[in-house]
Amino acid sequence: MTTPTGVATEPEPSDGGGIELSARPWRPGKAIEAPLLLARGHVRAEWIDPNGHMGLSSYAAAMMEAGKHWLEYLGLGYANVGNTERSSFALHWQMTLERELLVGAQIAFHCQLLD
């Protein structure tokens, strides 16, 4: 499960926004912190809808970007597809929007692997 959370703040001057991987790559045999702070960043200006806050499709795009980081973290990212000729897909995906985010707001993605 990947959940975005955010608090409206000004972005760092050198940060153009977007999502960057925060967690170090997982190694087999090592426990995964739960929930894991996987990625963080700032809300991009192009993610803002005409109402002045992050639109639903932008939440989905940001979560997809964080999902790619999740697969990379587990060693199952796109680079792995060429090596193993295996891939993954989303069987079920659910989003819950808890608050509106504005341009420049901090956004973080926490993941937890459920058994």
ZASEPA-487900 format. One record per residue (C-alpha): x, y, z; residue number from 0. Coordinates in steps of 0.1 Angstrom, whole numbers, padded with zeros to 4 digits. Each point is the difference from the previous one (the first is absolute). Example, Ala and Ser with C-alpha at 12.3 -4.5 7.8 and 13.67 -1.06 7.14 Angstrom:
BEGIN
<r x="0123" y="-0045" z="0078" seq="0"/>
<r x="0014" y="0034" z="-0007" seq="1"/>
This chain:
BEGIN
<r x="0000" y="0000" z="0000" seq="0"/>
<r x="0013" y="0035" z="-0009" seq="1"/>
<r x="-0014" y="0030" z="0018" seq="2"/>
<r x="0008" y="0036" z="-0008" seq="3"/>
<r x="0000" y="0025" z="0029" seq="4"/>
<r x="0009" y="0036" z="-0001" seq="5"/>
<r x="0003" y="0033" z="0018" seq="6"/>
<r x="0000" y="0033" z="-0019" seq="7"/>
<r x="0035" y="0015" z="0001" seq="8"/>
<r x="0022" y="0018" z="-0024" seq="9"/>
<r x="0023" y="-0022" z="-0022" seq="10"/>
<r x="0038" y="0002" z="0003" seq="11"/>
<r x="0013" y="0026" z="-0024" seq="12"/>
<r x="0020" y="-0027" z="-0019" seq="13"/>
<r x="-0028" y="-0025" z="-0001" seq="14"/>
<r x="-0022" y="0001" z="-0031" seq="15"/>
<r x="-0026" y="-0023" z="0016" seq="16"/>
<r x="-0007" y="-0036" z="-0008" seq="17"/>
<r x="0006" y="-0033" z="0019" seq="18"/>
<r x="0034" y="-0013" z="0010" seq="19"/>
<r x="0009" y="-0033" z="0016" seq="20"/>
<r x="0008" y="0004" z="0037" seq="21"/>
<r x="0006" y="-0036" z="0011" seq="22"/>
<r x="0032" y="-0019" z="-0006" seq="23"/>
<r x="-0004" y="-0032" z="-0022" seq="24"/>
<r x="-0013" y="-0030" z="0018" seq="25"/>
<r x="0023" y="-0030" z="0004" seq="26"/>
<r x="-0013" y="-0036" z="0003" seq="27"/>
<r x="-0001" y="-0012" z="0035" seq="28"/>
<r x="-0003" y="0036" z="0014" seq="29"/>
<r x="-0032" y="0010" z="0017" seq="30"/>
<r x="-0021" y="0027" z="-0017" seq="31"/>
<r x="-0009" y="0029" z="0023" seq="32"/>
<r x="-0038" y="0003" z="0003" seq="33"/>
<r x="-0013" y="0023" z="-0011" seq="34"/>
<r x="0030" y="0009" z="-0021" seq="35"/>
<r x="0006" y="0037" z="-0010" seq="36"/>
<r x="0006" y="-0009" z="-0037" seq="37"/>
<r x="0000" y="0033" z="-0019" seq="38"/>
<r x="-0006" y="0037" z="0006" seq="39"/>
<r x="-0001" y="0032" z="-0020" seq="40"/>
<r x="-0020" y="0031" z="-0007" seq="41"/>
<r x="-0033" y="0005" z="-0019" seq="42"/>
<r x="0008" y="0012" z="-0036" seq="43"/>
<r x="-0017" y="0030" z="-0015" seq="44"/>
<r x="-0013" y="-0021" z="-0029" seq="45"/>
<r x="-0018" y="-0023" z="0025" seq="46"/>
<r x="-0023" y="0029" z="0011" seq="47"/>
<r x="-0036" y="0000" z="-0014" seq="48"/>
<r x="-0021" y="0031" z="-0008" seq="49"/>
<r x="-0012" y="0000" z="0037" seq="50"/>
<r x="0035" y="0007" z="0012" seq="51"/>
<r x="0008" y="-0033" z="0015" seq="52"/>
<r x="0015" y="-0033" z="-0011" seq="53"/>
<r x="-0025" y="-0018" z="-0023" seq="54"/>
<r x="-0011" y="-0036" z="0003" seq="55"/>
<r x="0019" y="-0011" z="-0031" seq="56"/>
<r x="0031" y="0016" z="0014" seq="57"/>
<r x="-0003" y="-0020" z="0032" seq="58"/>
<r x="-0003" y="-0031" z="-0021" seq="59"/>
<r x="0031" y="0010" z="-0021" seq="60"/>
<r x="0020" y="0008" z="0032" seq="61"/>
<r x="-0010" y="-0034" z="0015" seq="62"/>
<r x="0010" y="-0018" z="-0032" seq="63"/>
<r x="0034" y="0017" z="0002" seq="64"/>
<r x="0004" y="-0010" z="0037" seq="65"/>
<r x="-0011" y="-0035" z="-0010" seq="66"/>
<r x="0029" y="-0002" z="-0025" seq="67"/>
<r x="0023" y="0009" z="0029" seq="68"/>
<r x="-0016" y="-0028" z="0021" seq="69"/>
<r x="0008" y="-0025" z="-0027" seq="70"/>
<r x="0036" y="0014" z="-0004" seq="71"/>
<r x="0004" y="-0002" z="0038" seq="72"/>
<r x="-0009" y="-0037" z="-0001" seq="73"/>
<r x="0022" y="-0007" z="-0029" seq="74"/>
<r x="-0029" y="-0005" z="-0024" seq="75"/>
<r x="0001" y="0032" z="-0020" seq="76"/>
<r x="0002" y="0005" z="-0037" seq="77"/>
<r x="0038" y="-0008" z="-0001" seq="78"/>
<r x="-0008" y="-0034" z="0014" seq="79"/>
<r x="-0025" y="-0009" z="-0028" seq="80"/>
<r x="0028" y="-0003" z="-0025" seq="81"/>
<r x="0021" y="-0022" z="0023" seq="82"/>
<r x="-0028" y="-0023" z="0011" seq="83"/>
<r x="-0026" y="0003" z="-0028" seq="84"/>
<r x="-0025" y="0004" z="0028" seq="85"/>
<r x="-0022" y="0029" z="0009" seq="86"/>
<r x="-0027" y="0011" z="0024" seq="87"/>
<r x="-0034" y="0015" z="-0003" seq="88"/>
<r x="-0026" y="0016" z="0023" seq="89"/>
<r x="-0029" y="-0024" z="0008" seq="90"/>
<r x="-0018" y="0025" z="0022" seq="91"/>
<r x="0007" y="0036" z="0007" seq="92"/>
<r x="-0018" y="0023" z="0024" seq="93"/>
<r x="0005" y="0037" z="0009" seq="94"/>
<r x="-0014" y="0019" z="0029" seq="95"/>
<r x="0004" y="0038" z="-0001" seq="96"/>
<r x="0002" y="0014" z="0035" seq="97"/>
<r x="0008" y="0036" z="-0008" seq="98"/>
<r x="0006" y="0024" z="-0028" seq="99"/>
<r x="0036" y="0008" z="-0010" seq="100"/>
<r x="0012" y="0033" z="-0014" seq="101"/>
<r x="0029" y="0007" z="-0023" seq="102"/>
<r x="0033" y="-0003" z="0019" seq="103"/>
<r x="-0015" y="-0021" z="0028" seq="104"/>
<r x="0022" y="-0028" z="0013" seq="105"/>
<r x="-0013" y="-0034" z="-0010" seq="106"/>
<r x="0012" y="-0033" z="0014" seq="107"/>
<r x="-0007" y="-0036" z="-0009" seq="108"/>
<r x="0000" y="-0027" z="0027" seq="109"/>
<r x="-0002" y="-0037" z="-0011" seq="110"/>
<r x="-0008" y="-0031" z="0019" seq="111"/>
<r x="0001" y="-0036" z="-0013" seq="112"/>
<r x="-0029" y="-0020" z="0013" seq="113"/>
<r x="0000" y="-0037" z="0002" seq="114"/>
